[in-house]
Structures are given as C-alpha cells and as structure tokens.
C-alpha cells in the first residue's frame, strides 16, 4: 500500500524497449535503475520505472542501439503539469476552498428538538430575535446568552439550550410544567348574586341551593347557602345536622345592561411619516444594498426582515427593509356614518370585555345621538351571564 502511494507521488512511466533488450536491461541495472515492473511482448520489452529516471535511458539507448518509446505516464507530477496548463482549474480549486472556508463560518441549519405550546414559526422567530437564525455568522452568536434571551421571550418554556455541531445549531427545549392550584375547600362561603336578574340555570358544586329557576333575584341576595343540610335517610323531611361548607355554583341569569361609547367627528392623532427607506439583500452573510438612497438618522427606525423561499424551502437569503419614520400630528375628520361605526366598534369591545367567554347577548336595542361634535352609541340589552359570587358566610350584609 505504501509503495503504491509513493509511486503515485513521485510519478511512473511505462516504456517500450525494442532491439537488444537483454543487454539494455543489464546496463540498466548496473546503472542503478531497477524496474518496478517488467513485461515481455514478443521481442519487445515493457518496463515500469520512476519518472525521474526516464532521462537516464537516453544514454543507455545510445550504447545498446535500442529503441526506447514512452508508452504511458502517471502520477502527481504529470497531473500537476496538466492542471497548470489550464489555469482555470487551480483558480477554481482555490475559490472553492475559500468559499468552503467562508461558508463554514456560518450556521446554515436550525433544528428543533422538544415540545412546547408554540408553533414552529413562533419558536424560530423567537430564536431569530435571540440571535440564532439560518445564515448568522458564528462569531456573532453567544449561544448561552441566546438561550437566556430565548427563554425570556417564551414564558411557557422552562428550559432551552443551543448546541452547535459544525454549521448546524440544535435548539433543545422543554415546556414549563404548571402546577394546578388546589381548590380551597376551607371556610364557610355563601354564593350571592352580584346584580339583579332572573335565574335561568343553576349548576351547584357545593352548598344548598335556596333559589329556583326563573326566580327574580336582587343584587346581594344569597343564592346558594354554605349551610349543608344532612337529612334523615328514613325521613327526608327531618334535618339531622347542619354543616358549614364552601358553597360553589355557576348561576346563569338574564340581566339588563346599558353600554355606551362615543366617537368625536374630529380628533387629533399622531401618525408615522416615512422619511427614507433603505433595502439590503443578505446573501450568505454578505450585505448587498439594493436601494439608491440610504436611510437618514431619525428618532425612530423600523427594520423588517423577509426570508426568501423557493417551493416551500427557506433560503439563506433575507431582504431587510429599514424605514426611518417620524411622528407628526394630524386632524382626522369623520362623517356621521363613520363616527357611528367607530362608536359601535368601541361598544362591542366594551361588551366583549364585560361578558367574557360565558356571557352572551340575548336582545339588544342600539340608539345613536350626536351632541357637541361627538357621536354617542348606546346599547340597551338583555344578556345571559354568570351572577354567582362567593363571599364568606355572613358577608352578604
């Protein structure tokens, strides 16, 4: 194996000898040239010798009056000579090596390992904000610091680590385990109504229900008592014992509400005005400006990154758009119809915040009015909501 490698490094040639081959070989050996291989082809002889010994055959050829013909040559010296005759090959090799060394200084893959209550896009966006993304230079990234910033941006992840392997970064993360708060079953509590209404549904988990469905109740009235009645199993009408408990219940009732919102016909707002915009194309870690004018120094600058993709595959190419903006006051005038729509939108937000996920509007009457340049929207509605409130026993007043 080693001999074969040495032959390739030093180079070898096959030569064909015609004439007095026996005398040629004798003088060849006495001259210190030992053929590596020897083959006979009829009256001719094929010899394999080292490339640097080929020139010495000329003197032996003259002494023996033989004919020497070069058949083939192989090895590193001849390959280099052929390469140097074509300068594009060594230049391409040098450029390829330089490109390889340059690209090896970047991270080209971000792999996610773990489960969390976030989408892949949200996790990759958080990793990019922490400084780790496809195409980032290795020298510009501190992986432990990036992991800390990543954890602060996603509170539902309890542990994360960035591990590098060549040009690959593996993001390993674990979700936060939230401990359920135990239900407080201590103390004696009543369930009272927090506003007037008509009871439509009762779902009690503890205590004694003392109101009926379709009953009208007043704010502060006890709906479910924390006093549990233990009755005689042989006589259901006889109460054997009274126990204090923590009453719990969900009581849906129809209630009346009035919501109002307003919108002026003219209002002063602050708007952002773009001063300059600068676009930069990031390719393989290099920046190429593609806008003729640069962004001026302004109090506020907005940078937007757009990663390019082909057929669903993300490329290490980003379009960065930097907008320098300033704010200036502006008077906005609305028509009566526009002001009514804006007031109605604000009204819906108020209703949604009040009702939450369980409440719903049953009937509604909306009126609009205008006074002193302001449009008002008023909603008189009947809603279904949970009116149950737990209070310590004796706190009903």
Buried (B, 14 or more C-beta within 10 A) or exposed (E): EEEEEEBEEBBBBBBBBBBEBEBBBEBBEEBEBEBEEEEEEEEBBBBBBBBEBBEBBEEBBEEBEBEBEEEEBBBEBBEEEEEEEEEEEEEEEEEEEEEEEEBEEBBBEBEBEBEBEBEEEEBBBBBBEBBBBBBBEBEEBBBEEBBEBBBEBBEEBBEBBBEEEEBEBBBBBBBEEEEEEEEEEEEBBBBBBBBBBBBBEBEBEBBBBBBEEEBEBEEBBBBBBBBBEEEEEEEEEEEEEEEBBBBBBBBBBBBEBEBBBBBBBEBEEEEEEEBBBBBBBBEEBEEEEEBEEEBEEBEEBEEEEEBEEEEEEBEBBBBBBBBBBEEEEEEEEBEEEBBBBBBBEBBBEEBEEEBEEEBEBEEEEBEBEEEEEBBBBBBBBBBBBBBBBBBEBEEBE
